[in-house]
Each structure stands twice: as C-alpha cells, then as structure tokens.
Amino acid sequence: MLLTLLLGACVIYQPEVDGVNPSDPDYAFKTVIETDVKKVTPQLGSGDFSGITYLGGTRYAVVDDKRSGGGILLVDIGVSLNGKVRTVSMTIPEGTASSDISIKDNEGVAYRANSTGLGTLFVSAEADQSICEYGLNGIPTGRQMAVPSDMALGSIKSNRGFEALTYNEYTGLFWTTTEDVLLNDAQTPGLLRLQSFGTDLMPSGRYLYKMDTPTKSEAEAESYVFGVPAMAALDDGRIIVLEREVYVPKGSTLNKIRKSFSKMNLYVVNPTDGASGILRKTLMYTFTTKLTSGRFADYEGICLGPLMPDGGRSLILISDSQHGAGGVVKDLVKVIIFR
C-alpha cells in the first residue's frame, strides 16, 4: 500500500546494513556492512512484495498483494557468507498463475514444515482479514485460522488489518497483529495486540504492544503509511517487530525529493517473560532511506534467513515498490546479520 511516486522497471537488491548500537545488551547483535548495490531484473519485473518467509537453503516464498489467490511467488535468493545478495530469481507457482480467487490484498506469509518435508504456507489477507493455508504450489488447502471476532474484518480500520505473519517451528506458534489499532482500541493511539495461534490454528496467547509516536500524519502528506507490517518469531520465543513510517509530502516535486523519507525500526519483545501489561520493547536496529539517496524504500516483509558461518543469524527484509509506479521507490532486499 503506498505511494504515487514510485519505481521503474528494474529491481535492486541491497544487502546493505548501517551500524547502530542496541539499547539493551540482552539483545546485542552483530552487523555486516555491504555497501554495493546489486541490480537484478527478475522475469517478473517490479512488484508489490508485502511478505517473505524462509523455506530453507536459498529458497523463499514471497506474497504480492496485487496478485490473485494467495499471491504467492517462489524466490531464490543466494546470500554469500558475508551477507551479500549474489543472485535472485523468481517463479510463479501453478496455484497463483491459474487462481480464480480475486485479489485479497495478501500481506503476510509464514512457512510451516510438515512430516512430508514439503510443508505449507499461511497467508494473511487484509481484504477479508483471513489467514489461509496454501500448498507450495499456491493452491489453497481449505484450512484457515480461527480469527477472534474482535480482530475480524468489521473490527479493524480500513486497510489496516493483518499485514504481519510469522511462524517458528521451535515454539510451534504463529504470530500476527493488525497494522494499526483495532476500532475498540481507538482511544489508545498506537496500542496493538500481538495474537498467537497454535498449530491447531486456534487462538492462543495475546499481548499488548505500543508503537512509537508517529512524526508525521496523513493530513500533511500526499502519501503516508505508519504501523507494523511484519514480524519475525525467534527460536527462544522472542519476536522481532518492524515498525515503519513512510512519508511523501504535499507540494512540488522538489519538495517531495527533499523531504520524503522512510524510517524502519526493528524492536524485540519477549512475550514469554511473564510480564503483564504492555510488553517491554528494545530497539534492535533502525535505518532511514530518503529520495535524495536513491534508495528510498518501503520495507513490508521480514523473515529469518540462513545461519552465518560465524554463528550469526540473517534477517531478510523485502520492500514494496507498488509495482514500480513513478520511477522512484525501489524493490530491495536488505540483509541484517545479528546474534
């Protein structure tokens, strides 16, 4: 969702990390800095990539929020030993290519392995506020999660529903939240509810999460997005939460070039620490992109990637260029190494 100014035909994959010190030693991490930008033009062209999940090896699944069915694409991303993105290729599975299911604004995707070794994908969709299961071929299985009534379609702000979705095989839990506050929580700005589901697809625990105060507003912008578009569940029960604010001001083209920005904050929370009330969040990493840098991007998807030789874990981020409209916003993949 976003932007009237946007990208051209090519896709740029950016394995670049800007160092920032964590605010809590309990969440210390190691960063790898890659300054070069690798240009890739996949056969699918620029896209509307809203979520990503790791399948193992160099394989990932991505959802495109402007495609029919589950919007599932299969992606191969080769990441070098130092975190540099080397190769990218994409294919459209049968179920996505031939689906007669209308566009559901698919936003998040999570992979769950099973005994067959193939596993299935779960996709969150804002259009009907559903979380449905698909095979790796993109064909729906007919199963879906039992979404609590206070998080269902009539209980969310328009186009501010389930964007984030993640699963961790060690905890056996799926996690999601709405991009913005529920209608019932409208009097408490920034308050989200992190909702977990078990492998039986039934609701499990729920925890309070407070977003940062936005620095801009829709009223002063030509295009504006603020909220939580993605999460990544860690093996120890903690969750990485991505908060993003993307701003394009009103006014002249020069004003847009000078003042547009996208700011991404990655926080870590621990729902297993037994604390009541709003979860304590710790800043893990933050970065800002601007039009003046040529790397302006709206990152909408994150997932854990492969382990690194030094014991670090990679976090893969993917951006949404709104299908390349306007020639400015890029399709990017960013790699962050942490431990």
Secondary structure, 3 states (H helix, E strand, C coil): CCCCCCECCCEEECCCCCCCCCCCHHHCCCCCCCCCCEEECCCCCCCCEEEEEEEECCEEEEEECCCCCCCEEEEEEEECCCCCEEEEEEECCHHHHCCCCCCCCEEEEEEECCCCCCCEEEEEECCCCEEEEEECCCCEEEEECCCCHHHCHHHECCCCCEEEEEEECCCCEEEEEECCCEHHHCCCCCEEEEEEECCCCCEEEEEEEECCCCCCCHHHEEEEEEEEEEEEECCCCCEEEEEEEEEEECCCHHHHHHHCEEEEEEEEECHHHCCCCECCEEEEEEEEEEHHHCCCCCEEEEEEEEECCCCCEEEEEEECCCCCCCECCCCCEEEEEEC
